Amino acid sequence: MSERADIEILVRRVLAAALSGVIPAEVAERRIVSAIDEEPSRALTADGKKAAMLAEAVRLEAEGYGCHVNGMVARKFADDPRNMVEVDSLRRQLSRWRKKSGHVRKSEPDVA
């Protein structure tokens, strides 16, 4: 079964438990949100992941995070945020995508 199907089954079970009164609605809401948000990068296709990463970078930059945006976004979208090789690779990819799309600030460090 796909991950999406697993999430749909989990959501249906949690909603059924909440509607029957087995678990409180607040607990059901937290379980559903955590199931959906747990692995955002795995639920996205390559193009969707790129678009989501660019949008997240623009949002964080607007909030004032400056030159640390690429690293923050790379950690969020990495399959394993503790794997620094993967995170650094995503950070470099994001930096290149942002340069090509014109969403780069002057304060952002260059990528070699």
Sequence and secondary structure as in RCSB ss.txt:
>XXXX:A:sequence
MSERADIEILVRRVLAAALSGVIPAEVAERRIVSAIDEEPSRALTADGKKAAMLAEAVRLEAEGYGCHVNGMVAR
KFADDPRNMVEVDSLRRQLSRWRKKSGHVRKSEPDVA
>XXXX:A:secstr
  HHHHHHHHHHHHHHHHHTTSS HHHHHHHHHHHHHS TTTTS HHHHHHHHHHHHHHHHHTT GGGHHHHHHH
HHSSSTT HHHHHHHHHHHHHHHHHHT   TTS    
